[in-house]
């Protein structure tokens, strides 16, 4: 990576994504170019995505839990009460939660984030030219301990899969935009 953006990569085209026979994600940092990463492992729902550019992202139900290879990484995310995104997609009432995050580079651990997730209704997404019916969930979060506020967005399909998301993973880094190009095989 150069200057916090992926070097030698442009936006991913349908032909390029279709040429990879594995589960793939498109990843963009802020307004930078998009790159493709491949599912390397699926351990009890935690999916490890990686690339030859030495980027690794661990997700669960579309939520980024850990990153490696970025200029600023999140080292751990935990939800004592469970992740609210999928529940918010099917419910009408806002869901309040607290999650905890670790940032080794900031020497900050178990930082509480107080969040409210709410469904914003039907909002289809287009990925690689294909329109997908989704419900958009917005999650507004704040951490008074770090003077950090942000809003993440998740586009959840009828099967409960998060097809697209924009997630803030570090207080000193641009948000990540993830798009599922080819979903993992269902067991």
MARDOPA-217731 format. One line per field, with one value per atom (N, C-alpha, C, O, CB): residue in one letter; residue number from 1; x, y, z. Coordinates in steps of 0.1 Angstrom, whole numbers. Glycine has a CB too. Layout:
<sites>
residu = c(A:...)
num = c(NUM:...)
u = c(X:...)
v = c(Y:...)
w = c(Z:...)
</sites>
This chain:
<sites>
residu = c(X:X:X:X:X:X:X:X:X:X:X:X:X:X:X:X:X:X:X:X:X:X:X:X:X:X:X:X:X:X:X:X:X:X:X:X:X:X:X:X:X:X:X:X:X:X:X:X:X:X:X:X:X:X:X:X:X:X:X:X:X:X:X:X:X:X:X:X:X:X:X:X:X:X:X:X:X:X:X:X:X:X:X:X:X:X:X:X:X:X:X:X:X:X:X:X:X:X:X:X:X:X:X:X:X:X:X:X:X:X:X:X:X:X:X:X:X:X:X:X:X:X:X:X:X:X:X:X:X:X:X:X:X:X:X:X:X:X:X:X:X:X:X:X:X:X:X:X:X:X:X:X:X:X:X:X:X:X:X:X:X:X:X:X:X:X:X:X:X:X:X:X:X:X:X:X:X:X:X:X:X:X:X:X:X:X:X:X:X:X:X:X:X:X:X:X:X:X:X:X:X:X:X:X:X:X:X:X:X:X:X:X:X:X:X:X:X:X:X:X:X:X:X:X:X:X:X:X:X:X:X:X:X:X:X:X:X:X:X:X:X:X:X:X:X:X:X:X:X:X:X:X:X:X:X:X:X:X:X:X:X:X:X:X:X:X:X:X:X:X:X:X:X:X:X:X:X:X:X:X:X:X:X:X:X:X:X:X:X:X:X:X:X:X:X:X:X:X:X:X:X:X:X:X:X:X:X:X:X:X:X:X:X:X:X:X:X:X:X:X:X:X:X:X:X:X:X:X:X:X:X:X:X:X:X:X:X:X:X:X:X:X:X:X:X:X:X:X:X:X:X:X:X:X:X:X:X:X:X:X:X:X:X:X:X:X:X:X:X:X:X:X:X:X:X:X:X:X:X:X:X:X:X:X:X:X:X:X:X:X:X:X:X:X:X:X:X:X:X:X:X:X:X:X:X:X:X:X:X:X:X:X:X:X:X:X:X:X:X:X:X:X:X:X:X:X:X:X:X:X:X:X:X:X:X:X:X:X:X:X:X:X:X:X:X:X:X:X:X:X:X:X:X:X:X:X:X:X:X:X:X:X:X:X:X:X:X:X:X:X:X:X:X:X:X:X:X:X:X:X:X:X:X:X:X:X:X:X:X:X:X:X:X:X:X:X:X:X:X:X:X:X:X:X:X:X:X:X:X:X:X:X:X:X:X:X:X:X:X:X:X:X:X:X:X:X:X:X:X:X:X:X:X:X:X:X:X:X:X:X:X:X:X:X:X:X:X:X:X:X:X:X:X:X:X:X:X:X:X:X:X:X:X:X:X:X:X:X:X:X:X:X:X:X:X:X:X:X:X:X:X:X:X:X:X:X:X:X:X:X:X:X:X:X:X:X:X:X:X:X:X:X:X:X:X:X:X:X:X:X:X:X:X:X:X:X:X:X:X:X:X:X:X:X:X:X:X:X:X:X:X:X:X:X:X:X:X:X:X:X:X:X:X:X:X:X:X:X:X:X:X:X:X:X:X:X:X:X:X:X:X:X:X:X:X:X:X:X:X:X:X:X:X:X:X:X:X:X:X:X:X:X:X:X:X:X:X:X:X:X:X:X:X:X:X:X:X:X:X:X:X:X:X:X:X:X:X:X:X:X:X:X:X:X:X:X:X:X:X:X:X:X:X:X:X:X:X:X:X:X:X:X:X:X:X:X:X:X:X:X:X:X:X:X:X:X:X:X:X:X:X:X:X:X:X:X:X:X:X:X:X:X:X:X:X:X:X:X:X:X:X:X:X:X:X:X:X:X:X:X:X:X:X:X:X:X:X:X:X:X:X:X:X:X:X:X:X:X:X:X:X:X:X:X:X:X:X:X:X:X:X:X:X:X:X:X:X:X:X:X:X:X:X:X:X:X:X:X:X:X:X:X:X:X:X:X:X:X:X:X:X:X:X:X:X:X:X:X:X:X:X:X:X:X:X:X:X:X:X:X:X:X:X:X:X:X:X:X:X:X:X:X:X:X:X:X:X:X:X:X:X:X:X:X:X:X:X:X:X:X:X:X:X:X:X:X:X:X:X:X:X:X:X:X:X:X:X:X:X:X:X:X:X:X:X:X:X:X:X:X:X:X:X:X:X:X:X:X:X:X:X:X:X:X:X)
num = c(1:1:1:1:1:2:2:2:2:2:3:3:3:3:3:4:4:4:4:4:5:5:5:5:5:6:6:6:6:6:7:7:7:7:7:8:8:8:8:8:9:9:9:9:9:10:10:10:10:10:11:11:11:11:11:12:12:12:12:12:13:13:13:13:13:14:14:14:14:14:15:15:15:15:15:16:16:16:16:16:17:17:17:17:17:18:18:18:18:18:19:19:19:19:19:20:20:20:20:20:21:21:21:21:21:22:22:22:22:22:23:23:23:23:23:24:24:24:24:24:25:25:25:25:25:26:26:26:26:26:27:27:27:27:27:28:28:28:28:28:29:29:29:29:29:30:30:30:30:30:31:31:31:31:31:32:32:32:32:32:33:33:33:33:33:34:34:34:34:34:35:35:35:35:35:36:36:36:36:36:37:37:37:37:37:38:38:38:38:38:39:39:39:39:39:40:40:40:40:40:41:41:41:41:41:42:42:42:42:42:43:43:43:43:43:44:44:44:44:44:45:45:45:45:45:46:46:46:46:46:47:47:47:47:47:48:48:48:48:48:49:49:49:49:49:50:50:50:50:50:51:51:51:51:51:52:52:52:52:52:53:53:53:53:53:54:54:54:54:54:55:55:55:55:55:56:56:56:56:56:57:57:57:57:57:58:58:58:58:58:59:59:59:59:59:60:60:60:60:60:61:61:61:61:61:62:62:62:62:62:63:63:63:63:63:64:64:64:64:64:65:65:65:65:65:66:66:66:66:66:67:67:67:67:67:68:68:68:68:68:69:69:69:69:69:70:70:70:70:70:71:71:71:71:71:72:72:72:72:72:73:73:73:73:73:74:74:74:74:74:75:75:75:75:75:76:76:76:76:76:77:77:77:77:77:78:78:78:78:78:79:79:79:79:79:80:80:80:80:80:81:81:81:81:81:82:82:82:82:82:83:83:83:83:83:84:84:84:84:84:85:85:85:85:85:86:86:86:86:86:87:87:87:87:87:88:88:88:88:88:89:89:89:89:89:90:90:90:90:90:91:91:91:91:91:92:92:92:92:92:93:93:93:93:93:94:94:94:94:94:95:95:95:95:95:96:96:96:96:96:97:97:97:97:97:98:98:98:98:98:99:99:99:99:99:100:100:100:100:100:101:101:101:101:101:102:102:102:102:102:103:103:103:103:103:104:104:104:104:104:105:105:105:105:105:106:106:106:106:106:107:107:107:107:107:108:108:108:108:108:109:109:109:109:109:110:110:110:110:110:111:111:111:111:111:112:112:112:112:112:113:113:113:113:113:114:114:114:114:114:115:115:115:115:115:116:116:116:116:116:117:117:117:117:117:118:118:118:118:118:119:119:119:119:119:120:120:120:120:120:121:121:121:121:121:122:122:122:122:122:123:123:123:123:123:124:124:124:124:124:125:125:125:125:125:126:126:126:126:126:127:127:127:127:127:128:128:128:128:128:129:129:129:129:129:130:130:130:130:130:131:131:131:131:131:132:132:132:132:132:133:133:133:133:133:134:134:134:134:134:135:135:135:135:135:136:136:136:136:136:137:137:137:137:137:138:138:138:138:138:139:139:139:139:139:140:140:140:140:140:141:141:141:141:141:142:142:142:142:142:143:143:143:143:143:144:144:144:144:144:145:145:145:145:145:146:146:146:146:146:147:147:147:147:147:148:148:148:148:148:149:149:149:149:149:150:150:150:150:150:151:151:151:151:151:152:152:152:152:152:153:153:153:153:153:154:154:154:154:154:155:155:155:155:155:156:156:156:156:156:157:157:157:157:157:158:158:158:158:158:159:159:159:159:159:160:160:160:160:160:161:161:161:161:161:162:162:162:162:162:163:163:163:163:163:164:164:164:164:164:165:165:165:165:165:166:166:166:166:166:167:167:167:167:167:168:168:168:168:168:169:169:169:169:169:170:170:170:170:170:171:171:171:171:171:172:172:172:172:172:173:173:173:173:173:174:174:174:174:174:175:175:175:175:175:176:176:176:176:176:177:177:177:177:177:178:178:178:178:178:179:179:179:179:179:180:180:180:180:180:181:181:181:181:181:182:182:182:182:182:183:183:183:183:183:184:184:184:184:184:185:185:185:185:185:186:186:186:186:186:187:187:187:187:187)
u = c(8:0:9:20:-9:4:11:2:-9:16:6:-1:-15:-24:-2:-17:-30:-40:-51:-36:-36:-45:-38:-26:-48:-46:-41:-34:-40:-52:-22:-15:-18:-21:0:-16:-18:-31:-32:-7:-42:-55:-65:-64:-59:-74:-85:-98:-98:-85:-109:-122:-123:-119:-133:-130:-131:-142:-153:-134:-140:-150:-156:-150:-143:-168:-175:-167:-166:-188:-160:-152:-141:-138:-146:-134:-123:-129:-123:-116:-140:-146:-151:-149:-158:-156:-161:-150:-152:-169:-138:-127:-121:-113:-116:-126:-121:-132:-143:-118:-129:-140:-142:-148:-136:-138:-139:-148:-150:-125:-152:-159:-150:-139:-164:-156:-148:-155:-167:-143:-147:-153:-145:-133:-151:-152:-146:-144:-153:-155:-132:-128:-123:-115:-118:-128:-124:-121:-129:-135:-110:-107:-110:-104:-92:-120:-124:-128:-136:-112:-122:-125:-115:-115:-126:-107:-96:-101:-113:-86:-92:-96:-101:-98:-84:-108:-113:-104:-97:-127:-103:-95:-103:-113:-81:-100:-107:-99:-87:-110:-106:-100:-108:-120:-99:-101:-107:-109:-101:-98:-119:-122:-111:-110:-136:-103:-93:-97:-92:-80:-106:-110:-124:-127:-100:-131:-144:-145:-147:-156:-142:-142:-154:-154:-129:-163:-175:-182:-185:-172:-183:-189:-180:-183:-199:-168:-158:-151:-144:-147:-152:-146:-133:-133:-156:-123:-110:-108:-108:-98:-108:-106:-92:-87:-117:-85:-71:-68:-76:-62:-57:-52:-37:-30:-57:-32:-18:-11:1:-15:-19:-14:-12:-10:-24:-13:-11:-21:-18:3:-33:-45:-53:-55:-54:-57:-66:-77:-75:-58:-89:-101:-108:-111:-109:-112:-121:-134:-136:-115:-145:-158:-167:-164:-164:-178:-189:-202:-205:-187:-210:-223:-221:-229:-233:-210:-208:-201:-196:-220:-199:-193:-178:-173:-199:-170:-155:-152:-156:-148:-145:-140:-126:-121:-143:-118:-103:-98:-103:-97:-87:-80:-65:-61:-84:-58:-44:-39:-45:-38:-28:-23:-27:-22:-27:-36:-39:-30:-23:-54:-30:-22:-27:-19:-22:-40:-46:-55:-64:-54:-53:-61:-69:-66:-52:-80:-88:-83:-82:-104:-81:-75:-85:-82:-64:-96:-107:-119:-119:-102:-131:-144:-152:-152:-151:-158:-167:-180:-181:-159:-190:-204:-209:-213:-213:-209:-215:-229:-233:-213:-237:-251:-255:-267:-260:-245:-248:-248:-252:-261:-245:-245:-259:-267:-236:-263:-277:-281:-293:-279:-272:-275:-286:-295:-263:-285:-295:-308:-318:-290:-308:-321:-327:-340:-319:-319:-325:-331:-340:-314:-325:-330:-345:-352:-321:-348:-362:-371:-383:-361:-366:-374:-377:-369:-367:-387:-390:-384:-382:-406:-382:-377:-361:-355:-381:-356:-341:-336:-342:-337:-323:-317:-304:-295:-314:-304:-292:-283:-287:-297:-270:-260:-247:-245:-257:-239:-225:-216:-218:-223:-206:-195:-182:-181:-196:-172:-159:-149:-149:-155:-139:-129:-115:-113:-132:-106:-92:-84:-85:-86:-75:-66:-52:-48:-70:-44:-30:-22:-14:-24:-23:-15:-18:-9:-17:-29:-33:-31:-33:-47:-28:-26:-40:-40:-15:-51:-64:-71:-72:-72:-77:-83:-96:-98:-73:-105:-119:-126:-132:-119:-124:-130:-145:-148:-123:-154:-168:-173:-170:-176:-181:-188:-203:-208:-184:-210:-225:-231:-229:-230:-240:-245:-261:-266:-239:-267:-281:-282:-279:-290:-288:-290:-305:-314:-286:-308:-322:-323:-315:-327:-334:-337:-342:-350:-348:-337:-341:-350:-353:-329:-353:-363:-356:-343:-372:-364:-359:-350:-353:-370:-338:-328:-320:-309:-320:-324:-316:-302:-299:-323:-292:-279:-276:-282:-268:-266:-262:-247:-239:-264:-244:-230:-227:-234:-229:-216:-212:-223:-225:-206:-231:-242:-255:-265:-237:-255:-267:-274:-268:-264:-287:-295:-299:-304:-307:-297:-300:-310:-307:-287:-321:-331:-325:-321:-344:-324:-318:-326:-334:-303:-324:-328:-316:-306:-337:-316:-305:-306:-317:-303:-296:-295:-284:-273:-293:-288:-278:-275:-284:-283:-263:-258:-250:-239:-250:-256:-249:-242:-248:-258:-229:-221:-213:-210:-211:-210:-202:-194:-198:-210:-182:-173:-168:-160:-161:-173:-169:-154:-147:-178:-150:-136:-126:-115:-135:-130:-121:-126:-120:-120:-137:-142:-144:-140:-133:-151:-153:-168:-174:-145:-173:-187:-187:-179:-197:-196:-197:-210:-217:-185:-214:-225:-221:-215:-237:-223:-221:-234:-245:-215:-233:-244:-242:-231:-247:-253:-253:-265:-276:-253:-263:-274:-276:-267:-271:-287:-289:-300:-311:-294:-296:-305:-316:-316:-297:-325:-336:-332:-339:-346:-320:-315:-308:-303:-306:-306:-299:-284:-276:-300:-280:-266:-264:-272:-261:-253:-249:-242:-231:-240:-248:-242:-232:-223:-253:-235:-226:-226:-236:-231:-215:-214:-204:-195:-211:-206:-196:-194:-203:-201:-181:-179:-166:-156:-176:-168:-156:-150:-156:-161:-137:-130:-119:-114:-124:-116:-105:-108:-112:-91:-106:-108:-99:-102:-107:-88:-78:-77:-66:-64:-87:-87:-100:-110:-82:-99:-111:-120:-115:-108:-133:-141:-138:-133:-156:-142:-140:-154:-164:-135:-154:-166:-164:-155:-169:-173:-172:-184:-195:-171:-182:-192:-190:-179:-193:-200:-198:-200:-210:-209:-189:-189:-194:-203:-175:-188:-193:-194:-185:-183:-207:-209:-203:-201:-224:-199:-194:-205:-217:-190:-201:-211:-218:-212:-204:-231:-239:-237:-237:-253:-235:-233:-246:-246:-229)
v = c(-12:0:12:13:0:22:35:46:47:38:54:65:62:71:75:50:46:41:38:58:41:36:24:22:46:15:4:8:16:-7:4:8:-2:-14:9:2:-6:-13:-23:-16:-8:-14:-3:8:-20:-7:2:-4:-15:5:2:-4:-17:-19:6:-26:-40:-41:-35:-50:-47:-49:-62:-71:-47:-64:-77:-88:-99:-76:-86:-96:-101:-113:-91:-91:-94:-102:-112:-81:-98:-105:-119:-128:-97:-120:-133:-143:-155:-131:-138:-147:-155:-164:-139:-150:-157:-166:-162:-146:-179:-189:-191:-200:-202:-181:-182:-171:-161:-182:-172:-161:-149:-149:-165:-137:-125:-113:-112:-122:-103:-90:-79:-81:-88:-68:-56:-47:-46:-49:-41:-33:-20:-19:-40:-9:5:12:11:12:19:27:42:47:26:48:61:63:55:71:73:75:68:71:90:59:53:43:40:47:37:26:14:11:23:6:-7:-18:-19:-10:-28:-40:-52:-50:-40:-63:-76:-84:-86:-83:-90:-99:-112:-112:-93:-123:-136:-143:-141:-145:-150:-158:-168:-177:-164:-167:-177:-187:-199:-170:-184:-193:-189:-177:-194:-199:-197:-205:-217:-199:-199:-207:-203:-191:-204:-211:-209:-195:-188:-210:-192:-179:-167:-157:-176:-168:-157:-160:-170:-157:-150:-152:-144:-132:-148:-150:-143:-141:-151:-151:-128:-124:-119:-112:-114:-122:-118:-115:-119:-128:-109:-105:-106:-107:-91:-106:-107:-94:-93:-110:-83:-70:-70:-60:-59:-82:-84:-76:-71:-79:-76:-71:-83:-93:-61:-82:-93:-86:-76:-102:-91:-86:-98:-107:-76:-97:-108:-102:-91:-113:-109:-104:-115:-127:-100:-111:-120:-114:-102:-123:-120:-115:-101:-92:-114:-99:-87:-76:-66:-81:-78:-68:-70:-82:-69:-60:-61:-63:-54:-48:-73:-76:-73:-70:-91:-74:-72:-69:-74:-85:-61:-58:-59:-58:-44:-62:-62:-58:-61:-77:-50:-46:-32:-27:-55:-25:-11:-2:-7:-9:11:20:21:24:34:19:19:7:6:33:-1:-14:-14:-8:-26:-21:-25:-39:-48:-24:-41:-54:-64:-76:-52:-59:-68:-60:-48:-75:-67:-61:-72:-83:-56:-68:-78:-72:-60:-83:-81:-77:-86:-97:-79:-81:-89:-93:-104:-82:-84:-87:-92:-94:-76:-93:-97:-85:-74:-105:-87:-77:-74:-83:-82:-61:-57:-56:-54:-44:-57:-53:-62:-57:-54:-75:-84:-82:-83:-98:-81:-79:-66:-65:-79:-55:-42:-43:-35:-31:-51:-52:-57:-54:-61:-66:-71:-65:-68:-86:-56:-50:-35:-29:-51:-30:-16:-7:5:-15:-12:-4:-3:-12:-9:9:10:0:-3:24:-5:-14:-7:-4:-27:-6:0:-11:-21:9:-9:-19:-12:0:-29:-19:-15:-26:-37:-12:-21:-31:-25:-14:-33:-34:-30:-33:-43:-38:-23:-24:-22:-15:-13:-28:-27:-21:-24:-41:-12:-5:-6:2:10:-15:-17:-5:-1:-29:1:12:25:33:16:25:36:33:41:41:20:15:16:20:22:14:15:1:-4:26:-4:-17:-17:-10:-28:-25:-26:-12:-9:-32:-4:9:7:1:18:12:10:20:32:13:14:22:19:8:17:30:29:32:43:40:23:24:22:16:14:28:26:22:30:39:10:5:7:3:-9:12:14:10:14:28:4:1:13:21:-11:16:27:23:31:35:10:5:0:-1:15:-4:-9:1:12:-13:-4:4:-6:-10:12:-9:-18:-13:-1:-21:-22:-19:-25:-35:-24:-19:-25:-28:-20:-15:-41:-46:-53:-62:-56:-49:-54:-55:-64:-69:-44:-43:-50:-49:-47:-57:-64:-57:-54:-79:-55:-49:-60:-70:-41:-57:-66:-60:-48:-72:-66:-61:-61:-72:-68:-50:-50:-40:-32:-46:-42:-32:-25:-32:-39:-12:-5:-2:2:9:-6:-4:6:5:-17:17:27:24:22:41:25:23:35:37:10:43:55:52:46:67:55:51:63:73:40:62:72:66:57:84:71:68:80:87:59:83:95:93:103:98:81:78:82:86:63:82:86:98:102:74:104:116:112:119:128:101:95:93:85:82:98:95:92:98:107:83:80:72:68:71:71:63:53:57:72:40:30:26:28:17:21:16:2:-2:26:-6:-20:-22:-18:-30:-29:-33:-48:-55:-28:-52:-66:-71:-66:-67:-83:-89:-97:-99:-98:-103:-110:-123:-128:-114:-128:-140:-137:-146:-148:-124:-120:-117:-114:-130:-119:-116:-101:-94:-123:-96:-82:-81:-86:-76:-75:-74:-62:-63:-72:-52:-40:-33:-34:-30:-27:-19:-8:-9:-29:2:12:13:16:27:10:8:16:16:-7:23:30:20:15:43:17:7:13:6:-3:26:32:47:53:29:54:68:77:88:72:71:79:74:74:79:68:62:63:64:47:64:65:52:42:67:53:41:31:35:46:19:8:6:6:-5:5:1:-13:-16:11:-22:-36:-40:-36:-45:-47:-52:-67:-71:-44:-75:-90:-91:-89:-98:-96:-99:-113:-115:-97:-122:-136:-141:-142:-145:-145:-149:-162:-170:-149:-165:-178:-189:-185:-178:-201:-212:-214:-213:-225:-217:-219:-234:-243:-216:-237:-251:-259:-271:-252)
w = c(0:0:0:6:12:-7:-7:-2:-7:-21:7:12:17:16:1:22:27:17:20:35:4:-6:-13:-12:-16:-19:-26:-39:-46:-28:-41:-53:-64:-61:-51:-77:-89:-90:-97:-89:-84:-85:-89:-85:-72:-98:-102:-97:-91:-117:-100:-97:-104:-115:-101:-97:-101:-112:-109:-90:-123:-134:-132:-127:-148:-138:-137:-143:-137:-145:-154:-160:-151:-149:-174:-144:-135:-123:-119:-130:-117:-106:-110:-102:-100:-121:-126:-129:-128:-138:-131:-134:-121:-123:-140:-110:-97:-92:-89:-86:-91:-88:-73:-69:-94:-65:-50:-45:-53:-44:-33:-27:-26:-22:-12:-30:-31:-26:-26:-45:-21:-16:-24:-27:-1:-27:-31:-19:-10:-42:-18:-6:-11:-21:3:-5:-9:5:14:-17:5:17:13:4:21:20:18:3:-2:21:-4:-18:-27:-39:-21:-22:-30:-39:-40:-20:-47:-57:-49:-38:-66:-57:-51:-54:-65:-57:-45:-48:-44:-36:-40:-48:-46:-36:-37:-59:-26:-17:-17:-20:-2:-13:-15:-1:8:-24:0:13:15:6:13:25:28:38:38:33:47:58:63:64:69:68:74:86:86:64:98:111:119:124:118:120:129:126:135:143:113:110:108:102:120:114:112:99:97:124:90:76:75:78:66:71:69:54:46:75:50:36:35:43:32:23:22:7:-2:28:5:-9:-10:0:-13:-22:-24:-20:-19:-39:-18:-13:2:8:-17:8:23:31:42:27:26:34:39:32:25:51:57:65:73:66:63:70:75:68:61:88:94:96:102:107:91:92:99:98:79:105:109:106:110:124:98:93:87:89:105:79:73:81:75:68:94:103:103:105:117:101:103:117:126:97:120:134:136:147:137:125:126:113:103:133:112:100:102:113:94:91:91:78:67:95:77:65:61:50:54:68:66:73:82:70:70:78:93:102:72:95:108:109:100:111:119:120:132:143:119:132:144:147:139:141:160:164:170:170:174:175:180:181:185:193:179:181:188:184:168:199:206:210:213:219:210:213:224:222:200:236:247:245:249:260:239:237:223:220:240:214:200:191:195:199:178:168:164:161:156:164:161:147:144:168:137:123:118:112:115:119:112:119:113:113:132:140:136:134:155:134:130:116:113:131:108:94:93:84:85:103:103:113:114:105:122:132:129:121:145:136:133:144:141:134:156:166:166:162:180:170:171:181:191:174:179:188:194:186:181:207:213:218:224:225:216:220:224:221:209:231:234:229:231:249:221:217:222:225:201:222:227:216:209:239:214:203:209:219:193:203:207:195:184:210:199:189:195:204:187:191:196:193:201:190:181:177:186:187:163:192:201:216:225:199:218:232:239:251:239:232:238:236:225:231:247:247:254:263:253:249:254:254:264:268:244:243:240:230:232:249:246:235:235:259:226:216:219:219:202:221:224:210:204:235:206:192:192:201:183:182:179:165:156:183:162:149:145:154:147:133:129:114:106:132:111:97:90:96:96:78:70:58:50:65:58:48:36:35:44:26:13:6:5:4:2:-5:-13:-8:5:-26:-34:-37:-38:-47:-38:-42:-55:-59:-31:-62:-75:-73:-70:-87:-75:-74:-87:-91:-61:-93:-106:-116:-124:-104:-116:-126:-123:-130:-139:-111:-108:-96:-86:-104:-97:-86:-76:-80:-92:-63:-53:-43:-38:-46:-40:-30:-16:-12:-31:-9:4:13:8:4:26:36:41:45:48:42:47:62:66:39:69:84:86:82:91:94:98:113:121:96:116:130:134:129:132:143:148:161:170:150:162:174:179:172:170:192:198:210:216:204:211:222:229:223:218:241:248:252:254:260:254:258:248:251:262:235:224:216:206:215:221:213:199:190:215:196:183:181:188:181:170:166:151:143:169:147:133:131:140:129:118:114:103:93:109:105:96:89:94:103:77:69:64:60:57:65:60:52:55:73:40:31:32:28:16:39:42:32:31:57:26:17:24:36:8:16:22:29:38:11:25:32:45:52:22:48:60:57:66:70:44:41:39:33:28:45:42:29:28:54:19:6:4:-3:-5:12:11:25:32:0:28:40:39:31:52:47:49:64:72:43:68:82:86:80:86:98:104:113:123:111:111:119:128:136:110:126:134:134:124:128:146:147:138:136:161:134:126:112:106:133:107:93:86:92:94:73:65:66:70:50:64:65:53:43:64:56:46:40:46:53:26:19:14:7:7:18:14:5:8:26:-6:-14:-17:-20:-27:-15:-18:-33:-39:-11:-40:-54:-56:-64:-60:-49:-50:-36:-28:-58:-32:-18:-15:-24:-14:-2:2:-1:0:16:-4:-5:8:19:-10:8:20:23:15:18:36:41:39:42:55)
</sites>
